[in-house]
Amino acid sequence: MATLQLIDLAKRFTKKVWGVRKMDLEVADKEFIVLLGPSGCGKTTTMRMIAGLENVTRGTILLDDRDITDIAPRNRHVSMVFQNYAVWPHMTVFDNIAFSLKLAKLPHDVIKRRVRETADMVRIGELLKRLPGQLSGGQQQRVALARALAVKPKVFLLDEPLSNLDAKLRVNMRTEMKAIHQQTEATSIFVTHDQSEAMSMADRIVIMKDGKIVQIGTPDDVYFRSADMFVAGFIGTPPANFFKVLCSYDSGGIVLKHTHFKLEIDAEKYDKLKEYNRKEIILGVRPEDLLIASEDKAVFSEQILVIEPQGSHQVVALSFEGSIVKMVIPAGIKLNHGDKIGLDFNRERLHFFDKETEKRIILRQHLV
Amino acid sequence: MASLNLQTILDKETRKKMIPYMLIAPVIIYYFLFWIFPVLNAIIESFKSIEGVWTLGNYIHIFKDPVFYRALLNTAFLVFFSVTIEFILAFGLALLINTKFKGSSFFLFLAMIPMALPAVAVGAMWSSGLATRGWMNSVLMTFKIVDDAGKIIFLAGGNIASMWLIILIDAWQVIPFVMIILLAGLQGIGAESREAGYIFGGTKFQVLRKITIPMLKPTITTAMILRIISAIQIWLIIVMLFGFNRIPVLLEQVVLNVDELGSDFFERIGMALSVIVALIVSAAAILYLKVSGSFEKEAEK
């Protein structure tokens, strides 16, 4: 049982530099939360404040309704996995994992049992007598994980724990960590700048930018209902494409005019766009919602710049009006660079953003 | 044709392997001419009488001389207390500067000044400072701590008092040096190791004792060895403050015999004495390494 609340949390480093400007977040019991954002967005600073490694400039941190804002790290009942593992090189794997248990003065047999349990859970049971210097990076990471699990913390903090692993190991560890979370059910906060990592692990993703929260939501929320252009352009591999269009509405329906194409859309469904009559708005389209269409049905046609085969699918890049538009198409369709293809939009899944605020224009369908 | 080819390849290989040896050759030659040869010569001469006959007489003379035992005792006292005090203070300062408080880099710069001064300058500075009409008494009088009649005669104290004075001056000069070494070691450890200690239940003291100090051990060993060696060899400051033979220490006795007394006989005594000092230095270093466990092989538990 552990709930975590951040209330109006802020951190100022120097007079002008803010690490975190304002954070309000409620983390439910057993939830796996991912803090996601580009470097310098304040996600690690937020985590360090929760851990007690960073003083708080303003705001409150509540853990199970207890104010822990000014409490020493050791009394917070949190544990942490560090980016560079931070396993202690002069202690054996056993001593690393047992460190906190020994300081808590648990009985010998309890310590032994707990270390064995957690070591087995992360599959380093046979390495307990080794020193970290004799282990690979992946194994050291597991030691760090076991050390954090052994405490049985109320909140489990993970600071980019996978970023130093090679690509294949990283993907495997993702799966394993998610499985461990399902087993331990510890409330977890995971920091990363890798959006695909965030999408695959999180119950809810907190997307941050410039020390503020931009959007909180499930992976589906942030992908299909991105709160603004930043989120739409950050989430997804590749991220969303943007087109600047002029919106016009008359008795015939809504027409979006672009210098290169004209798109008629359902006035019933995109009701809210009527308010933007004769105004420029931003149309956002996910790469898989750009469709190949025959000449007569195509909204516009363009030459293929580059094709990136991915095995299960292929990414096609088109040069469009001086910028690059990317689409995802199934494997097996034979295309060459230089080919001219016709394109259509999946009209069920269009995203619209206000040109000034860059915020999502919320349509009626999403209010349901 | 093929064999010729092979030979040229081999030649290239051998030539490549020769390069490092050729590069260190000048150093080796220098080492032999100006170091090993004179040292060997001194060792040999220390076992000969003035007439050139092999003898242990020089050593027997030293071991019969009560001044030698005073020098030995004084040196041991200086080494033990100065190294201990310097280490504790330097470690404290290194920990303080490593917290990177505001202005810590300026403090680091200030602290390094004594290190830049040569021993002669330090000796001159303190001997003028500690003279009865020196600047130390002036300062004390300015702050009305002593009056004109009550001026402290620093350099007239007894053996032990004088030695504490020497330790004080030595510490003043050497602490920055030890601190820099320890600080470099601390910065090599990185903050995450300590932060992990705090997260996993450690108090400041527990983290210091169970994480920082063990991880810093190689650096501590280096600093201690260097300090022990140079502490055994202290002499210049003592001579500048007190002159020869007031506070006898080992190396001061060597200098006294070789340079000051200077006759053929005393020169041989000086050589024998330096052999003894060299043995003591090596023994102390090995003993320290042994006690600190640096010889133990890692990870074979």
Interface residues (C-beta under 8 A of the other chain):
Chain A: A51 G52 L53 A72 P73 R74 V78 S79 M80 F82 Q83 N84 A86 V87 W88 P89 H90 T92 F99 S100 L103 A104 K129 R130 L131 G133 Q134 R147 V151
Chain B: G190 E192 S193 E195 A196 G197 Y198 I199 F200 G201 G202 T203 Q206 K210 I211 P214 M215 K217 E298 A299 K301
